[in-house]
Structures are given as C-alpha cells and as structure tokens.
C-alpha cells in the first residue's frame, strides 16, 4: 500500500482544490450572466488573486504532467 505522504499527493490535492474553485467561479459567472438583467460578476481583491493563482496552478500542473 502506497503512503499518502509524498509530494505528488500534495500537488494532486492542490490541483483538485484549484479545479473545484475554478468550477465554482464558472458557475458564479454563468449565474450572473443568465440573470435578468445580466449582473456584473463582482469579486473582491482576495478572490481575484486566489482565482488567478488557481488558474496558473492548473495550467502549470497540466504542463508539467505532459512532459
């Protein structure tokens, strides 16, 4: 049985956390877009920074896994 204390497990955990956050943001965007009348998507500074970090981590993870 493989122990779950390797660095790859941590990377996978952060990747899944990032995916869930991006999916949540996508649903928020679709909800704001489909409202009548369409409402702007309002994000705080912290949400904007964390979403940017999540997007960049997902892209980096995918690129490193393709090697």
N, CA, C and O atoms as CSV, one atom per row, in Angstrom:
chain,resi,resn,atom,element,x,y,z
A,1,UNK,N,N,0.841,-1.173,0.000
A,1,UNK,CA,C,0.000,0.000,0.000
A,1,UNK,C,C,0.886,1.236,0.000
A,1,UNK,O,O,1.820,1.344,0.795
A,2,UNK,N,N,0.585,2.166,-0.898
A,2,UNK,CA,C,1.390,3.378,-1.027
A,2,UNK,C,C,0.969,4.414,0.017
A,2,UNK,O,O,-0.220,4.677,0.197
A,3,UNK,N,N,1.940,4.989,0.690
A,3,UNK,CA,C,1.650,6.007,1.678
A,3,UNK,C,C,1.271,7.308,0.982
A,3,UNK,O,O,1.763,7.611,-0.105
A,4,UNK,N,N,0.403,8.060,1.612
A,4,UNK,CA,C,-0.050,9.303,1.006
A,4,UNK,C,C,0.726,10.505,1.544
A,4,UNK,O,O,0.153,11.582,1.710
A,5,UNK,N,N,1.987,10.342,1.811
A,5,UNK,CA,C,2.767,11.449,2.322
A,5,UNK,C,C,3.809,11.922,1.319
A,5,UNK,O,O,4.776,12.583,1.697
A,6,UNK,N,N,3.627,11.596,0.061
A,6,UNK,CA,C,4.569,12.030,-0.949
A,6,UNK,C,C,4.196,13.424,-1.447
A,6,UNK,O,O,3.064,13.873,-1.266
A,7,UNK,N,N,5.139,14.091,-2.064
A,7,UNK,CA,C,4.923,15.437,-2.574
A,7,UNK,C,C,3.930,15.427,-3.731
A,7,UNK,O,O,3.214,16.407,-3.934
A,8,UNK,N,N,3.876,14.330,-4.496
A,8,UNK,CA,C,2.925,14.236,-5.595
A,8,UNK,C,C,1.487,14.250,-5.087
A,8,UNK,O,O,0.600,14.800,-5.739
A,9,UNK,N,N,1.263,13.656,-3.942
A,9,UNK,CA,C,-0.068,13.660,-3.343
A,9,UNK,C,C,-0.476,15.073,-2.958
A,9,UNK,O,O,-1.627,15.464,-3.152
A,10,UNK,N,N,0.450,15.830,-2.420
A,10,UNK,CA,C,0.175,17.224,-2.081
A,10,UNK,C,C,-0.136,18.031,-3.336
A,10,UNK,O,O,-1.075,18.827,-3.340
A,11,UNK,N,N,0.634,17.837,-4.395
A,11,UNK,CA,C,0.381,18.529,-5.659
A,11,UNK,C,C,-0.996,18.173,-6.208
A,11,UNK,O,O,-1.713,19.041,-6.705
A,12,UNK,N,N,-1.362,16.908,-6.119
A,12,UNK,CA,C,-2.670,16.470,-6.594
A,12,UNK,C,C,-3.789,17.092,-5.762
A,12,UNK,O,O,-4.818,17.493,-6.307
A,13,UNK,N,N,-3.596,17.173,-4.471
A,13,UNK,CA,C,-4.584,17.797,-3.594
A,13,UNK,C,C,-4.797,19.259,-3.970
A,13,UNK,O,O,-5.939,19.704,-4.084
A,14,UNK,N,N,-3.731,20.001,-4.160
A,14,UNK,CA,C,-3.836,21.413,-4.528
A,14,UNK,C,C,-4.474,21.547,-5.910
A,14,UNK,O,O,-5.247,22.475,-6.146
A,15,UNK,N,N,-4.157,20.630,-6.821
A,15,UNK,CA,C,-4.756,20.651,-8.153
A,15,UNK,C,C,-6.264,20.460,-8.070
A,15,UNK,O,O,-7.008,21.193,-8.721
A,16,UNK,N,N,-6.727,19.504,-7.292
A,16,UNK,CA,C,-8.162,19.257,-7.153
A,16,UNK,C,C,-8.842,20.432,-6.460
A,16,UNK,O,O,-9.946,20.817,-6.847
A,17,UNK,N,N,-8.211,21.002,-5.454
A,17,UNK,CA,C,-8.741,22.192,-4.793
A,17,UNK,C,C,-8.871,23.341,-5.792
A,17,UNK,O,O,-9.863,24.070,-5.775
A,18,UNK,N,N,-7.881,23.502,-6.652
A,18,UNK,CA,C,-7.924,24.539,-7.670
A,18,UNK,C,C,-9.045,24.290,-8.669
A,18,UNK,O,O,-9.751,25.220,-9.060
A,19,UNK,N,N,-9.209,23.039,-9.082
A,19,UNK,CA,C,-10.287,22.709,-10.013
A,19,UNK,C,C,-11.660,23.020,-9.423
A,19,UNK,O,O,-12.525,23.568,-10.106
A,20,UNK,N,N,-11.854,22.672,-8.170
A,20,UNK,CA,C,-13.141,22.951,-7.531
A,20,UNK,C,C,-13.408,24.444,-7.453
A,20,UNK,O,O,-14.540,24.886,-7.651
A,21,UNK,N,N,-12.381,25.215,-7.168
A,21,UNK,CA,C,-12.545,26.666,-7.103
A,21,UNK,C,C,-12.875,27.252,-8.468
A,21,UNK,O,O,-13.722,28.138,-8.577
A,22,UNK,N,N,-12.213,26.763,-9.506
A,22,UNK,CA,C,-12.482,27.261,-10.856
A,22,UNK,C,C,-13.881,26.863,-11.314
A,22,UNK,O,O,-14.556,27.646,-11.982
A,23,UNK,N,N,-14.322,25.664,-10.965
A,23,UNK,CA,C,-15.682,25.236,-11.308
A,23,UNK,C,C,-16.706,26.114,-10.597
A,23,UNK,O,O,-17.716,26.497,-11.189
A,24,UNK,N,N,-16.451,26.433,-9.336
A,24,UNK,CA,C,-17.355,27.307,-8.576
A,24,UNK,C,C,-17.417,28.694,-9.213
A,24,UNK,O,O,-18.494,29.281,-9.320
A,25,UNK,N,N,-16.267,29.218,-9.635
A,25,UNK,CA,C,-16.226,30.523,-10.293
A,25,UNK,C,C,-16.978,30.482,-11.621
A,25,UNK,O,O,-17.663,31.442,-11.975
A,26,UNK,N,N,-16.856,29.391,-12.350
A,26,UNK,CA,C,-17.561,29.255,-13.624
A,26,UNK,C,C,-19.065,29.271,-13.409
A,26,UNK,O,O,-19.790,29.933,-14.153
A,27,UNK,N,N,-19.542,28.551,-12.401
A,27,UNK,CA,C,-20.980,28.560,-12.117
A,27,UNK,C,C,-21.455,29.934,-11.666
A,27,UNK,O,O,-22.556,30.354,-12.022
A,28,UNK,N,N,-20.638,30.640,-10.885
A,28,UNK,CA,C,-20.985,32.001,-10.477
A,28,UNK,C,C,-21.104,32.908,-11.694
A,28,UNK,O,O,-22.016,33.730,-11.776
A,29,UNK,N,N,-20.183,32.757,-12.637
A,29,UNK,CA,C,-20.189,33.568,-13.849
A,29,UNK,C,C,-21.428,33.275,-14.691
A,29,UNK,O,O,-22.081,34.200,-15.175
A,30,UNK,N,N,-21.753,32.005,-14.867
A,30,UNK,CA,C,-22.923,31.625,-15.661
A,30,UNK,C,C,-24.204,32.129,-14.993
A,30,UNK,O,O,-25.123,32.592,-15.670
A,31,UNK,N,N,-24.258,32.037,-13.671
A,31,UNK,CA,C,-25.436,32.515,-12.943
A,31,UNK,C,C,-25.609,34.022,-13.121
A,31,UNK,O,O,-26.722,34.500,-13.341
A,32,UNK,N,N,-24.511,34.767,-13.026
A,32,UNK,CA,C,-24.584,36.212,-13.204
A,32,UNK,C,C,-24.950,36.568,-14.640
A,32,UNK,O,O,-25.676,37.535,-14.871
A,33,UNK,N,N,-24.463,35.811,-15.588
A,33,UNK,CA,C,-24.727,36.065,-16.999
A,33,UNK,C,C,-26.176,35.755,-17.365
A,33,UNK,O,O,-26.766,36.455,-18.188
A,34,UNK,N,N,-26.750,34.724,-16.772
A,34,UNK,CA,C,-28.113,34.308,-17.103
A,34,UNK,C,C,-29.192,35.031,-16.320
A,34,UNK,O,O,-30.375,34.829,-16.592
A,35,UNK,N,N,-28.828,35.868,-15.355
A,35,UNK,CA,C,-29.844,36.583,-14.595
A,35,UNK,C,C,-30.475,37.653,-15.490
A,35,UNK,O,O,-29.871,38.107,-16.462
A,36,UNK,N,N,-31.686,38.039,-15.143
A,36,UNK,CA,C,-32.396,39.040,-15.931
A,36,UNK,C,C,-32.590,40.280,-15.088
A,36,UNK,O,O,-33.319,40.208,-14.100
A,37,UNK,N,N,-32.008,41.377,-15.399
A,37,UNK,CA,C,-30.985,41.627,-16.424
A,37,UNK,C,C,-29.637,41.066,-15.963
A,37,UNK,O,O,-29.427,40.837,-14.772
A,38,UNK,N,N,-28.732,40.850,-16.909
A,38,UNK,CA,C,-27.415,40.306,-16.522
A,38,UNK,C,C,-26.706,41.208,-15.516
A,38,UNK,O,O,-26.659,42.427,-15.681
A,39,UNK,N,N,-26.164,40.599,-14.485
A,39,UNK,CA,C,-25.475,41.338,-13.435
A,39,UNK,C,C,-23.964,41.177,-13.609
A,39,UNK,O,O,-23.500,40.135,-14.073
A,40,UNK,N,N,-23.208,42.193,-13.243
A,40,UNK,CA,C,-21.754,42.031,-13.314
A,40,UNK,C,C,-21.269,41.046,-12.248
A,40,UNK,O,O,-21.845,40.947,-11.165
A,41,UNK,N,N,-20.230,40.342,-12.570
A,41,UNK,CA,C,-19.627,39.407,-11.613
A,41,UNK,C,C,-18.700,40.222,-10.719
A,41,UNK,O,O,-17.676,40.732,-11.175
A,42,UNK,N,N,-19.061,40.340,-9.460
A,42,UNK,CA,C,-18.299,41.155,-8.525
A,42,UNK,C,C,-17.427,40.239,-7.676
A,42,UNK,O,O,-17.929,39.379,-6.952
A,43,UNK,N,N,-16.108,40.435,-7.776
A,43,UNK,CA,C,-15.154,39.664,-6.985
A,43,UNK,C,C,-14.318,40.616,-6.152
A,43,UNK,O,O,-13.952,41.701,-6.605
A,44,UNK,N,N,-14.022,40.203,-4.939
A,44,UNK,CA,C,-13.149,41.015,-4.098
A,44,UNK,C,C,-11.707,40.872,-4.577
A,44,UNK,O,O,-11.396,40.027,-5.415
A,45,UNK,N,N,-10.849,41.704,-4.036
A,45,UNK,CA,C,-9.434,41.649,-4.403
A,45,UNK,C,C,-8.841,40.282,-4.061
A,45,UNK,O,O,-8.078,39.717,-4.845
A,46,UNK,N,N,-9.191,39.760,-2.898
A,46,UNK,CA,C,-8.678,38.452,-2.472
A,46,UNK,C,C,-9.168,37.343,-3.392
A,46,UNK,O,O,-8.395,36.456,-3.753
A,47,UNK,N,N,-10.433,37.379,-3.772
A,47,UNK,CA,C,-10.965,36.365,-4.691
A,47,UNK,C,C,-10.278,36.439,-6.052
A,47,UNK,O,O,-9.994,35.409,-6.665
A,48,UNK,N,N,-10.015,37.640,-6.518
A,48,UNK,CA,C,-9.341,37.800,-7.805
A,48,UNK,C,C,-7.936,37.220,-7.759
A,48,UNK,O,O,-7.524,36.528,-8.689
A,49,UNK,N,N,-7.201,37.490,-6.697
A,49,UNK,CA,C,-5.834,36.971,-6.560
A,49,UNK,C,C,-5.842,35.449,-6.440
A,49,UNK,O,O,-5.063,34.773,-7.112
A,50,UNK,N,N,-6.712,34.905,-5.592
A,50,UNK,CA,C,-6.728,33.444,-5.417
A,50,UNK,C,C,-7.187,32.732,-6.687
A,50,UNK,O,O,-6.660,31.672,-7.025
A,51,UNK,N,N,-8.157,33.302,-7.390
A,51,UNK,CA,C,-8.588,32.679,-8.647
A,51,UNK,C,C,-7.469,32.719,-9.679
A,51,UNK,O,O,-7.290,31.756,-10.425
A,52,UNK,N,N,-6.725,33.795,-9.737
A,52,UNK,CA,C,-5.574,33.867,-10.635
A,52,UNK,C,C,-4.521,32.825,-10.280
A,52,UNK,O,O,-3.944,32.196,-11.167
A,53,UNK,N,N,-4.269,32.643,-8.997
A,53,UNK,CA,C,-3.314,31.623,-8.562
A,53,UNK,C,C,-3.818,30.225,-8.899
A,53,UNK,O,O,-3.042,29.369,-9.325
A,54,UNK,N,N,-5.113,29.991,-8.709
A,54,UNK,CA,C,-5.680,28.684,-9.044
A,54,UNK,C,C,-5.556,28.393,-10.534
A,54,UNK,O,O,-5.167,27.292,-10.924
A,55,UNK,N,N,-5.890,29.386,-11.373
A,55,UNK,CA,C,-5.773,29.196,-12.819
A,55,UNK,C,C,-4.328,28.919,-13.222
A,55,UNK,O,O,-4.060,28.022,-14.020
A,56,UNK,N,N,-3.402,29.692,-12.666
A,56,UNK,CA,C,-1.994,29.491,-13.032
A,56,UNK,C,C,-1.487,28.138,-12.535
A,56,UNK,O,O,-0.679,27.501,-13.211
A,57,UNK,N,N,-1.947,27.688,-11.364
A,57,UNK,CA,C,-1.518,26.382,-10.868
A,57,UNK,C,C,-2.040,25.265,-11.754
A,57,UNK,O,O,-1.311,24.317,-12.048
A,58,UNK,N,N,-3.303,25.364,-12.187
A,58,UNK,CA,C,-3.872,24.335,-13.061
A,58,UNK,C,C,-3.082,24.255,-14.359
A,58,UNK,O,O,-2.747,23.163,-14.818
A,59,UNK,N,N,-2.786,25.394,-14.947
A,59,UNK,CA,C,-2.020,25.410,-16.201
A,59,UNK,C,C,-0.630,24.825,-15.980
A,59,UNK,O,O,-0.161,24.025,-16.790
A,60,UNK,N,N,0.030,25.212,-14.899
A,60,UNK,CA,C,1.366,24.693,-14.601
A,60,UNK,C,C,1.339,23.187,-14.355
A,60,UNK,O,O,2.213,22.462,-14.831
A,61,UNK,N,N,0.342,22.717,-13.615
A,61,UNK,CA,C,0.219,21.284,-13.324
A,61,UNK,C,C,0.024,20.495,-14.611
A,61,UNK,O,O,0.648,19.451,-14.802
A,62,UNK,N,N,-0.833,20.984,-15.486
A,62,UNK,CA,C,-1.070,20.276,-16.745
A,62,UNK,C,C,0.189,20.253,-17.600
A,62,UNK,O,O,0.513,19.222,-18.188
A,63,UNK,N,N,0.896,21.363,-17.679
A,63,UNK,CA,C,2.119,21.415,-18.489
A,63,UNK,C,C,3.166,20.451,-17.937
A,63,UNK,O,O,3.816,19.742,-18.705
A,64,UNK,N,N,3.335,20.416,-16.619
A,64,UNK,CA,C,4.344,19.526,-16.049
A,64,UNK,C,C,3.967,18.056,-16.195
A,64,UNK,O,O,4.850,17.203,-16.284
A,65,UNK,N,N,2.678,17.747,-16.221
A,65,UNK,CA,C,2.242,16.367,-16.370
A,65,UNK,C,C,2.356,15.882,-17.817
A,65,UNK,O,O,2.397,14.676,-18.063
A,66,UNK,N,N,2.406,16.803,-18.768
A,66,UNK,CA,C,2.542,16.427,-20.162
A,66,UNK,C,C,3.959,16.024,-20.536
A,66,UNK,O,O,4.169,15.382,-21.565
A,67,UNK,N,N,4.932,16.393,-19.715
A,67,UNK,CA,C,6.334,16.067,-20.010
A,67,UNK,C,C,6.612,14.607,-19.848
A,67,UNK,O,O,7.742,14.166,-20.059
